[in-house]
Amino acid sequence: MMSSIQITSMTTKGQVVIPSEIRKELSVASGTKFVVLSDGKNILLKPIEKPKMEQFKELQKRSLAIVKKTAIKKSDLPKLIKKARLENSN
């Protein structure tokens, strides 16, 4: 639910100022990275948050379980990374 509505404008360089009230509300500061999403009519800026250590550890645990289950070897990694990158670029 949106608790603040502000008006801003875009510069000729495509820069948009996020009003200070909204920056404070969301606790975003200079240097904050955002994901920019569009559905063709709307633009959404979502701050990128650093994952919590618990999330990282859970991901690591699941990854290790997959590696053990599939018997992936270190020598397989370059080929698998290349394949994943090709699949994600489409």
C-alpha positions in Angstrom: 0.0 0.0 0.0 1.4 3.4 -1.0 1.6 5.7 1.9 3.2 8.7 0.1 2.5 10.3 -3.2 5.0 12.8 -4.6 5.6 14.3 -8.0 9.0 14.4 -9.6 10.4 14.8 -13.2 13.0 13.2 -15.4 16.1 15.1 -16.6 17.3 15.1 -20.2 19.8 12.4 -19.0 16.9 10.1 -17.8 17.6 10.8 -14.2 14.7 10.9 -11.7 14.9 12.4 -8.2 13.2 10.3 -5.5 11.6 12.9 -3.1 13.3 13.0 0.3 10.1 12.0 2.1 10.0 8.8 0.2 13.7 8.2 0.5 13.4 8.5 4.3 10.3 6.3 4.4 12.1 3.5 2.5 15.5 4.1 4.1 17.3 4.5 0.8 20.4 6.6 0.5 22.8 7.8 -2.1 24.4 4.8 -3.9 21.4 2.5 -3.4 20.9 0.1 -6.3 17.5 -0.5 -7.8 15.9 -3.0 -10.1 13.8 -1.2 -12.7 10.7 -3.0 -14.0 8.2 -2.0 -16.6 4.9 -3.6 -17.8 4.8 -1.2 -20.8 2.7 1.4 -18.9 4.2 1.6 -15.4 7.7 1.8 -14.0 8.6 0.3 -10.7 11.9 1.0 -8.8 12.7 -1.7 -6.3 15.7 -1.3 -4.0 18.0 -4.2 -4.2 18.6 -5.6 -0.7 21.6 -7.5 0.4 20.5 -11.1 1.3 20.4 -12.0 4.9 23.1 -14.5 6.0 20.5 -17.1 6.9 19.2 -16.9 3.3 22.7 -17.3 1.9 23.4 -20.3 4.2 20.1 -22.0 3.2 20.9 -21.4 -0.5 24.4 -22.8 0.0 22.9 -25.9 1.8 20.4 -26.5 -1.0 23.2 -26.1 -3.6 25.5 -28.6 -1.9 22.6 -31.1 -1.7 22.0 -30.7 -5.5 25.7 -31.1 -6.3 25.9 -34.3 -4.2 22.7 -35.6 -5.7 23.7 -34.9 -9.3 27.4 -35.8 -8.9 28.6 -32.5 -10.5 32.4 -32.3 -10.7 34.5 -29.2 -10.6 35.5 -29.8 -14.2 31.8 -29.7 -15.2 31.4 -26.1 -14.0 32.6 -24.1 -17.0 30.3 -26.0 -19.3 27.3 -25.7 -17.0 27.9 -22.0 -16.4 28.1 -21.4 -20.2 24.9 -23.4 -20.7 23.0 -21.4 -17.9 24.2 -18.1 -19.4 22.9 -19.1 -22.9 19.5 -20.2 -21.5 19.2 -16.9 -19.5 20.1 -14.7 -22.4 17.0 -15.8 -24.4 
